[in-house]
Amino acid sequence: MANRDYHRRQANIFTRLSERSRNADSAAALLWLATEHRARAELSESLAQQQQQIQPKRLSLKTEKS
């Protein structure tokens, strides 16, 4: 999975392209792509936070077993 920064950059690029597009259908498609990439960035960030929460639990379990 690509990281959240990649998806944020893609969303930004698609948004800027949509603003400059002369064709309404193209602008709408670009905005849809921007929305998709924003959602993927949020998902990636959420998964990263969950992973950080799991890591300390694993470490504490290892030290308790020792």
Secondary structure, DSSP 4 states (H G I P E B T S, - for coil): ---HHHHHHHHHHHHHHHHH-S-HHHHHHHHHHHHHHHHHHHHHHHHHHHHHHHHHHHHHHHHHH-
